[in-house]
């Protein structure tokens, strides 16, 4: 007769029993607003405009 046995379960002893919480790095959401939408570099603030080296710019009316 054919008998089925329970499959063996592999236990990895290198994993810790307690899950350590993920540490979230400090993130400044203001930096996202000053990144160029065209190339991703940091734009320079010039009066009412944000200007990038690649030529892309935003005026103050673009923020609203």
HTML snippet that shows the backbone in 3Dmol.js (N, CA, C, O; Angstrom):
<script src="https://3Dmol.org/build/3Dmol-min.js"></script>
<div id="view" style="width:600px;height:400px;position:relative"></div>
<script>
const pdb = `
ATOM      1  N   UNK A   1       0.817  -1.179   0.000  1.00  0.00           N
ATOM      2  CA  UNK A   1       0.000   0.000   0.000  1.00  0.00           C
ATOM      3  C   UNK A   1       0.866   1.251   0.000  1.00  0.00           C
ATOM      4  O   UNK A   1       2.004   1.248   0.471  1.00  0.00           O
ATOM      5  N   UNK A   2       0.291   2.321  -0.544  1.00  0.00           N
ATOM      6  CA  UNK A   2       0.984   3.602  -0.608  1.00  0.00           C
ATOM      7  C   UNK A   2       0.512   4.479   0.539  1.00  0.00           C
ATOM      8  O   UNK A   2      -0.689   4.685   0.713  1.00  0.00           O
ATOM      9  N   UNK A   3       1.457   4.999   1.327  1.00  0.00           N
ATOM     10  CA  UNK A   3       1.091   5.890   2.430  1.00  0.00           C
ATOM     11  C   UNK A   3       1.722   7.252   2.197  1.00  0.00           C
ATOM     12  O   UNK A   3       2.842   7.359   1.698  1.00  0.00           O
ATOM     13  N   UNK A   4       0.984   8.288   2.566  1.00  0.00           N
ATOM     14  CA  UNK A   4       1.510   9.644   2.411  1.00  0.00           C
ATOM     15  C   UNK A   4       2.073  10.106   3.739  1.00  0.00           C
ATOM     16  O   UNK A   4       1.490   9.862   4.795  1.00  0.00           O
ATOM     17  N   UNK A   5       3.200  10.769   3.675  1.00  0.00           N
ATOM     18  CA  UNK A   5       3.777  11.327   4.888  1.00  0.00           C
ATOM     19  C   UNK A   5       3.709  12.851   4.797  1.00  0.00           C
ATOM     20  O   UNK A   5       3.642  13.427   3.712  1.00  0.00           O
ATOM     21  N   UNK A   6       3.728  13.463   5.933  1.00  0.00           N
ATOM     22  CA  UNK A   6       3.670  14.920   5.982  1.00  0.00           C
ATOM     23  C   UNK A   6       4.967  15.492   5.414  1.00  0.00           C
ATOM     24  O   UNK A   6       6.045  14.963   5.683  1.00  0.00           O
ATOM     25  N   UNK A   7       4.873  16.566   4.633  1.00  0.00           N
ATOM     26  CA  UNK A   7       6.102  17.149   4.079  1.00  0.00           C
ATOM     27  C   UNK A   7       6.960  17.742   5.185  1.00  0.00           C
ATOM     28  O   UNK A   7       6.451  18.248   6.186  1.00  0.00           O
ATOM     29  N   UNK A   8       8.252  17.673   4.991  1.00  0.00           N
ATOM     30  CA  UNK A   8       9.183  18.223   5.963  1.00  0.00           C
ATOM     31  C   UNK A   8       9.177  19.745   5.867  1.00  0.00           C
ATOM     32  O   UNK A   8       9.156  20.305   4.772  1.00  0.00           O
ATOM     33  N   UNK A   9       9.196  20.393   6.995  1.00  0.00           N
ATOM     34  CA  UNK A   9       9.208  21.848   7.040  1.00  0.00           C
ATOM     35  C   UNK A   9      10.615  22.292   7.387  1.00  0.00           C
ATOM     36  O   UNK A   9      11.165  21.904   8.418  1.00  0.00           O
ATOM     37  N   UNK A  10      11.191  23.106   6.522  1.00  0.00           N
ATOM     38  CA  UNK A  10      12.540  23.608   6.763  1.00  0.00           C
ATOM     39  C   UNK A  10      12.464  24.823   7.672  1.00  0.00           C
ATOM     40  O   UNK A  10      11.662  25.729   7.445  1.00  0.00           O
ATOM     41  N   UNK A  11      13.293  24.840   8.692  1.00  0.00           N
ATOM     42  CA  UNK A  11      13.347  25.961   9.618  1.00  0.00           C
ATOM     43  C   UNK A  11      14.686  26.638   9.463  1.00  0.00           C
ATOM     44  O   UNK A  11      15.739  26.013   9.589  1.00  0.00           O
ATOM     45  N   UNK A  12      14.629  27.919   9.189  1.00  0.00           N
ATOM     46  CA  UNK A  12      15.847  28.701   9.040  1.00  0.00           C
ATOM     47  C   UNK A  12      16.199  29.275  10.405  1.00  0.00           C
ATOM     48  O   UNK A  12      15.487  30.136  10.922  1.00  0.00           O
ATOM     49  N   UNK A  13      17.290  28.802  10.988  1.00  0.00           N
ATOM     50  CA  UNK A  13      17.663  29.237  12.331  1.00  0.00           C
ATOM     51  C   UNK A  13      18.365  30.591  12.342  1.00  0.00           C
ATOM     52  O   UNK A  13      18.645  31.134  13.411  1.00  0.00           O
ATOM     53  N   UNK A  14      18.650  31.140  11.166  1.00  0.00           N
ATOM     54  CA  UNK A  14      19.333  32.428  11.125  1.00  0.00           C
ATOM     55  C   UNK A  14      18.366  33.605  11.241  1.00  0.00           C
ATOM     56  O   UNK A  14      18.796  34.724  11.521  1.00  0.00           O
ATOM     57  N   UNK A  15      17.075  33.374  11.032  1.00  0.00           N
ATOM     58  CA  UNK A  15      16.118  34.468  11.143  1.00  0.00           C
ATOM     59  C   UNK A  15      15.748  34.683  12.601  1.00  0.00           C
ATOM     60  O   UNK A  15      15.545  33.716  13.335  1.00  0.00           O
ATOM     61  N   UNK A  16      15.658  35.936  13.030  1.00  0.00           N
ATOM     62  CA  UNK A  16      15.316  36.201  14.429  1.00  0.00           C
ATOM     63  C   UNK A  16      13.846  35.891  14.699  1.00  0.00           C
ATOM     64  O   UNK A  16      13.008  35.934  13.799  1.00  0.00           O
ATOM     65  N   UNK A  17      13.559  35.578  15.953  1.00  0.00           N
ATOM     66  CA  UNK A  17      12.178  35.275  16.327  1.00  0.00           C
ATOM     67  C   UNK A  17      11.313  36.531  16.309  1.00  0.00           C
ATOM     68  O   UNK A  17      10.168  36.496  15.858  1.00  0.00           O
ATOM     69  N   UNK A  18      11.851  37.613  16.790  1.00  0.00           N
ATOM     70  CA  UNK A  18      11.100  38.866  16.820  1.00  0.00           C
ATOM     71  C   UNK A  18      11.431  39.676  15.573  1.00  0.00           C
ATOM     72  O   UNK A  18      12.592  39.796  15.181  1.00  0.00           O
ATOM     73  N   UNK A  19      10.411  40.218  14.971  1.00  0.00           N
ATOM     74  CA  UNK A  19      10.615  41.032  13.781  1.00  0.00           C
ATOM     75  C   UNK A  19      10.994  42.438  14.230  1.00  0.00           C
ATOM     76  O   UNK A  19      10.282  43.066  15.014  1.00  0.00           O
ATOM     77  N   UNK A  20      12.118  42.919  13.724  1.00  0.00           N
ATOM     78  CA  UNK A  20      12.557  44.254  14.100  1.00  0.00           C
ATOM     79  C   UNK A  20      11.814  45.281  13.259  1.00  0.00           C
ATOM     80  O   UNK A  20      11.637  45.074  12.059  1.00  0.00           O
ATOM     81  N   UNK A  21      11.377  46.380  13.858  1.00  0.00           N
ATOM     82  CA  UNK A  21      10.659  47.386  13.082  1.00  0.00           C
ATOM     83  C   UNK A  21      11.602  48.078  12.102  1.00  0.00           C
ATOM     84  O   UNK A  21      12.781  48.288  12.390  1.00  0.00           O
ATOM     85  N   UNK A  22      11.059  48.423  10.945  1.00  0.00           N
ATOM     86  CA  UNK A  22      11.859  49.108   9.940  1.00  0.00           C
ATOM     87  C   UNK A  22      12.059  50.558  10.365  1.00  0.00           C
ATOM     88  O   UNK A  22      11.113  51.229  10.779  1.00  0.00           O
ATOM     89  N   UNK A  23      13.260  51.023  10.262  1.00  0.00           N
ATOM     90  CA  UNK A  23      13.574  52.396  10.630  1.00  0.00           C
ATOM     91  C   UNK A  23      13.394  53.259   9.386  1.00  0.00           C
ATOM     92  O   UNK A  23      14.030  53.037   8.356  1.00  0.00           O
ATOM     93  N   UNK A  24      12.520  54.237   9.506  1.00  0.00           N
ATOM     94  CA  UNK A  24      12.274  55.124   8.379  1.00  0.00           C
ATOM     95  C   UNK A  24      13.234  56.299   8.448  1.00  0.00           C
ATOM     96  O   UNK A  24      13.348  56.957   9.482  1.00  0.00           O
ATOM     97  N   UNK A  25      13.921  56.559   7.352  1.00  0.00           N
ATOM     98  CA  UNK A  25      14.883  57.645   7.322  1.00  0.00           C
ATOM     99  C   UNK A  25      14.149  58.977   7.358  1.00  0.00           C
ATOM    100  O   UNK A  25      12.981  59.073   6.982  1.00  0.00           O
ATOM    101  N   UNK A  26      14.858  60.002   7.819  1.00  0.00           N
ATOM    102  CA  UNK A  26      14.282  61.338   7.828  1.00  0.00           C
ATOM    103  C   UNK A  26      14.034  61.759   6.386  1.00  0.00           C
ATOM    104  O   UNK A  26      14.906  61.606   5.531  1.00  0.00           O
ATOM    105  N   UNK A  27      12.850  62.288   6.116  1.00  0.00           N
ATOM    106  CA  UNK A  27      12.459  62.669   4.769  1.00  0.00           C
ATOM    107  C   UNK A  27      11.858  64.060   4.798  1.00  0.00           C
ATOM    108  O   UNK A  27      10.932  64.323   5.565  1.00  0.00           O
ATOM    109  N   UNK A  28      12.374  64.945   3.973  1.00  0.00           N
ATOM    110  CA  UNK A  28      11.876  66.305   3.900  1.00  0.00           C
ATOM    111  C   UNK A  28      10.973  66.425   2.672  1.00  0.00           C
ATOM    112  O   UNK A  28      11.472  66.421   1.547  1.00  0.00           O
ATOM    113  N   UNK A  29       9.658  66.531   2.862  1.00  0.00           N
ATOM    114  CA  UNK A  29       8.751  66.614   1.712  1.00  0.00           C
ATOM    115  C   UNK A  29       8.948  67.892   0.901  1.00  0.00           C
ATOM    116  O   UNK A  29       8.539  67.951  -0.259  1.00  0.00           O
ATOM    117  N   UNK A  30       9.569  68.917   1.491  1.00  0.00           N
ATOM    118  CA  UNK A  30       9.831  70.145   0.759  1.00  0.00           C
ATOM    119  C   UNK A  30      10.829  69.953  -0.368  1.00  0.00           C
ATOM    120  O   UNK A  30      10.820  70.708  -1.339  1.00  0.00           O
ATOM    121  N   UNK A  31      11.693  68.946  -0.249  1.00  0.00           N
ATOM    122  CA  UNK A  31      12.672  68.683  -1.304  1.00  0.00           C
ATOM    123  C   UNK A  31      12.010  68.151  -2.566  1.00  0.00           C
ATOM    124  O   UNK A  31      12.525  68.350  -3.666  1.00  0.00           O
ATOM    125  N   UNK A  32      10.889  67.487  -2.420  1.00  0.00           N
ATOM    126  CA  UNK A  32      10.184  66.958  -3.586  1.00  0.00           C
ATOM    127  C   UNK A  32       9.670  68.105  -4.448  1.00  0.00           C
ATOM    128  O   UNK A  32       9.694  68.020  -5.675  1.00  0.00           O
ATOM    129  N   UNK A  33       9.215  69.161  -3.820  1.00  0.00           N
ATOM    130  CA  UNK A  33       8.689  70.311  -4.553  1.00  0.00           C
ATOM    131  C   UNK A  33       9.783  71.055  -5.310  1.00  0.00           C
ATOM    132  O   UNK A  33       9.496  71.724  -6.303  1.00  0.00           O
ATOM    133  N   UNK A  34      11.011  70.953  -4.866  1.00  0.00           N
ATOM    134  CA  UNK A  34      12.096  71.680  -5.518  1.00  0.00           C
ATOM    135  C   UNK A  34      12.883  70.821  -6.496  1.00  0.00           C
ATOM    136  O   UNK A  34      13.897  71.276  -7.025  1.00  0.00           O
ATOM    137  N   UNK A  35      12.446  69.595  -6.752  1.00  0.00           N
ATOM    138  CA  UNK A  35      13.096  68.739  -7.742  1.00  0.00           C
ATOM    139  C   UNK A  35      12.507  69.008  -9.119  1.00  0.00           C
ATOM    140  O   UNK A  35      11.302  69.214  -9.263  1.00  0.00           O
ATOM    141  N   UNK A  36      13.355  69.002 -10.110  1.00  0.00           N
ATOM    142  CA  UNK A  36      12.937  69.237 -11.486  1.00  0.00           C
ATOM    143  C   UNK A  36      12.099  68.070 -11.996  1.00  0.00           C
ATOM    144  O   UNK A  36      12.475  66.909 -11.832  1.00  0.00           O
ATOM    145  N   UNK A  37      10.971  68.382 -12.610  1.00  0.00           N
ATOM    146  CA  UNK A  37      10.111  67.336 -13.175  1.00  0.00           C
ATOM    147  C   UNK A  37      10.691  66.779 -14.473  1.00  0.00           C
ATOM    148  O   UNK A  37      10.284  65.712 -14.931  1.00  0.00           O
ATOM    149  N   UNK A  38      11.632  67.495 -15.059  1.00  0.00           N
ATOM    150  CA  UNK A  38      12.220  67.087 -16.324  1.00  0.00           C
ATOM    151  C   UNK A  38      13.424  66.161 -16.128  1.00  0.00           C
ATOM    152  O   UNK A  38      13.505  65.102 -16.751  1.00  0.00           O
ATOM    153  N   UNK A  39      14.359  66.563 -15.261  1.00  0.00           N
ATOM    154  CA  UNK A  39      15.590  65.776 -15.113  1.00  0.00           C
ATOM    155  C   UNK A  39      15.814  65.241 -13.700  1.00  0.00           C
ATOM    156  O   UNK A  39      16.644  64.352 -13.515  1.00  0.00           O
ATOM    157  N   UNK A  40      15.091  65.761 -12.690  1.00  0.00           N
ATOM    158  CA  UNK A  40      15.207  65.268 -11.328  1.00  0.00           C
ATOM    159  C   UNK A  40      16.224  65.979 -10.463  1.00  0.00           C
ATOM    160  O   UNK A  40      16.360  65.653  -9.284  1.00  0.00           O
ATOM    161  N   UNK A  41      16.943  66.944 -11.017  1.00  0.00           N
ATOM    162  CA  UNK A  41      17.927  67.683 -10.230  1.00  0.00           C
ATOM    163  C   UNK A  41      17.227  68.710  -9.338  1.00  0.00           C
ATOM    164  O   UNK A  41      16.046  69.007  -9.516  1.00  0.00           O
ATOM    165  N   UNK A  42      17.972  69.238  -8.386  1.00  0.00           N
ATOM    166  CA  UNK A  42      17.451  70.260  -7.478  1.00  0.00           C
ATOM    167  C   UNK A  42      17.378  71.591  -8.222  1.00  0.00           C
ATOM    168  O   UNK A  42      18.366  72.024  -8.815  1.00  0.00           O
ATOM    169  N   UNK A  43      16.206  72.247  -8.196  1.00  0.00           N
ATOM    170  CA  UNK A  43      16.048  73.524  -8.868  1.00  0.00           C
ATOM    171  C   UNK A  43      16.492  74.663  -7.957  1.00  0.00           C
ATOM    172  O   UNK A  43      16.523  74.519  -6.735  1.00  0.00           O
ATOM    173  N   UNK A  44      16.835  75.792  -8.564  1.00  0.00           N
ATOM    174  CA  UNK A  44      17.311  76.965  -7.846  1.00  0.00           C
ATOM    175  C   UNK A  44      16.157  77.955  -7.711  1.00  0.00           C
ATOM    176  O   UNK A  44      15.439  78.209  -8.678  1.00  0.00           O
ATOM    177  N   UNK A  45      15.978  78.510  -6.526  1.00  0.00           N
ATOM    178  CA  UNK A  45      14.921  79.473  -6.266  1.00  0.00           C
ATOM    179  C   UNK A  45      15.389  80.859  -6.688  1.00  0.00           C
ATOM    180  O   UNK A  45      16.365  81.375  -6.144  1.00  0.00           O
ATOM    181  N   UNK A  46      14.710  81.459  -7.642  1.00  0.00           N
ATOM    182  CA  UNK A  46      15.016  82.815  -8.114  1.00  0.00           C
ATOM    183  C   UNK A  46      13.734  83.639  -8.062  1.00  0.00           C
ATOM    184  O   UNK A  46      12.903  83.575  -8.968  1.00  0.00           O
ATOM    185  N   UNK A  47      13.588  84.405  -7.002  1.00  0.00           N
ATOM    186  CA  UNK A  47      12.416  85.254  -6.774  1.00  0.00           C
ATOM    187  C   UNK A  47      11.144  84.429  -6.873  1.00  0.00           C
ATOM    188  O   UNK A  47      10.869  83.621  -5.985  1.00  0.00           O
ATOM    189  N   UNK A  48      10.372  84.609  -7.916  1.00  0.00           N
ATOM    190  CA  UNK A  48       9.092  83.912  -8.039  1.00  0.00           C
ATOM    191  C   UNK A  48       9.189  82.683  -8.938  1.00  0.00           C
ATOM    192  O   UNK A  48       8.163  82.105  -9.296  1.00  0.00           O
ATOM    193  N   UNK A  49      10.396  82.274  -9.306  1.00  0.00           N
ATOM    194  CA  UNK A  49      10.562  81.129 -10.200  1.00  0.00           C
ATOM    195  C   UNK A  49      11.518  80.113  -9.600  1.00  0.00           C
ATOM    196  O   UNK A  49      12.431  80.453  -8.848  1.00  0.00           O
ATOM    197  N   UNK A  50      11.286  78.876  -9.948  1.00  0.00           N
ATOM    198  CA  UNK A  50      12.198  77.783  -9.648  1.00  0.00           C
ATOM    199  C   UNK A  50      12.809  77.388 -10.982  1.00  0.00           C
ATOM    200  O   UNK A  50      12.090  76.982 -11.894  1.00  0.00           O
ATOM    201  N   UNK A  51      14.131  77.501 -11.109  1.00  0.00           N
ATOM    202  CA  UNK A  51      14.815  77.287 -12.375  1.00  0.00           C
ATOM    203  C   UNK A  51      15.776  76.107 -12.248  1.00  0.00           C
ATOM    204  O   UNK A  51      16.473  75.962 -11.243  1.00  0.00           O
ATOM    205  N   UNK A  52      15.802  75.264 -13.289  1.00  0.00           N
ATOM    206  CA  UNK A  52      16.710  74.115 -13.319  1.00  0.00           C
ATOM    207  C   UNK A  52      17.799  74.354 -14.356  1.00  0.00           C
ATOM    208  O   UNK A  52      17.646  75.173 -15.262  1.00  0.00           O
ATOM    209  N   UNK A  53      18.899  73.625 -14.207  1.00  0.00           N
ATOM    210  CA  UNK A  53      20.012  73.720 -15.158  1.00  0.00           C
ATOM    211  C   UNK A  53      19.607  73.262 -16.555  1.00  0.00           C
ATOM    212  O   UNK A  53      20.172  73.724 -17.546  1.00  0.00           O
ATOM    213  N   UNK A  54      18.632  72.358 -16.641  1.00  0.00           N
ATOM    214  CA  UNK A  54      18.232  71.817 -17.941  1.00  0.00           C
ATOM    215  C   UNK A  54      17.322  72.772 -18.713  1.00  0.00           C
ATOM    216  O   UNK A  54      17.007  72.518 -19.876  1.00  0.00           O
ATOM    217  N   UNK A  55      16.894  73.873 -18.075  1.00  0.00           N
ATOM    218  CA  UNK A  55      16.039  74.839 -18.746  1.00  0.00           C
ATOM    219  C   UNK A  55      14.595  74.810 -18.276  1.00  0.00           C
ATOM    220  O   UNK A  55      13.825  75.717 -18.592  1.00  0.00           O
ATOM    221  N   UNK A  56      14.224  73.799 -17.538  1.00  0.00           N
ATOM    222  CA  UNK A  56      12.860  73.701 -17.012  1.00  0.00           C
ATOM    223  C   UNK A  56      12.679  74.728 -15.900  1.00  0.00           C
ATOM    224  O   UNK A  56      13.602  74.968 -15.122  1.00  0.00           O
ATOM    225  N   UNK A  57      11.490  75.340 -15.817  1.00  0.00           N
ATOM    226  CA  UNK A  57      11.226  76.285 -14.753  1.00  0.00           C
ATOM    227  C   UNK A  57       9.767  76.248 -14.350  1.00  0.00           C
ATOM    228  O   UNK A  57       8.908  75.828 -15.125  1.00  0.00           O
ATOM    229  N   UNK A  58       9.494  76.687 -13.143  1.00  0.00           N
ATOM    230  CA  UNK A  58       8.139  76.848 -12.616  1.00  0.00           C
ATOM    231  C   UNK A  58       8.013  78.263 -12.096  1.00  0.00           C
ATOM    232  O   UNK A  58       8.916  78.772 -11.431  1.00  0.00           O
ATOM    233  N   UNK A  59       6.902  78.894 -12.394  1.00  0.00           N
ATOM    234  CA  UNK A  59       6.661  80.209 -11.801  1.00  0.00           C
ATOM    235  C   UNK A  59       5.748  80.019 -10.591  1.00  0.00           C
ATOM    236  O   UNK A  59       5.234  78.923 -10.366  1.00  0.00           O
ATOM    237  N   UNK A  60       5.547  81.072  -9.821  1.00  0.00           N
ATOM    238  CA  UNK A  60       4.736  80.946  -8.619  1.00  0.00           C
ATOM    239  C   UNK A  60       3.292  80.576  -8.944  1.00  0.00           C
ATOM    240  O   UNK A  60       2.620  79.974  -8.106  1.00  0.00           O
ATOM    241  N   UNK A  61       2.799  80.912 -10.118  1.00  0.00           N
ATOM    242  CA  UNK A  61       1.432  80.557 -10.488  1.00  0.00           C
ATOM    243  C   UNK A  61       1.304  79.062 -10.796  1.00  0.00           C
ATOM    244  O   UNK A  61       0.194  78.532 -10.778  1.00  0.00           O
ATOM    245  N   UNK A  62       2.400  78.379 -11.074  1.00  0.00           N
ATOM    246  CA  UNK A  62       2.360  76.943 -11.358  1.00  0.00           C
ATOM    247  C   UNK A  62       2.140  76.103 -10.101  1.00  0.00           C
ATOM    248  O   UNK A  62       1.737  74.944 -10.195  1.00  0.00           O
ATOM    249  N   UNK A  63       2.399  76.675  -8.936  1.00  0.00           N
ATOM    250  CA  UNK A  63       2.257  75.921  -7.693  1.00  0.00           C
ATOM    251  C   UNK A  63       0.806  75.765  -7.278  1.00  0.00           C
ATOM    252  O   UNK A  63       0.489  74.864  -6.501  1.00  0.00           O
ATOM    253  N   UNK A  64      -0.077  76.604  -7.766  1.00  0.00           N
ATOM    254  CA  UNK A  64      -1.482  76.567  -7.367  1.00  0.00           C
ATOM    255  C   UNK A  64      -2.287  75.955  -8.404  1.00  0.00           C
ATOM    256  O   UNK A  64      -3.503  75.833  -8.252  1.00  0.00           O
TER     257      UNK A  64
END
`;
const viewer = $3Dmol.createViewer("view");
viewer.addModel(pdb, "pdb");
viewer.setStyle({}, {cartoon: {color: "spectrum"}});
viewer.zoomTo();
viewer.render();
</script>
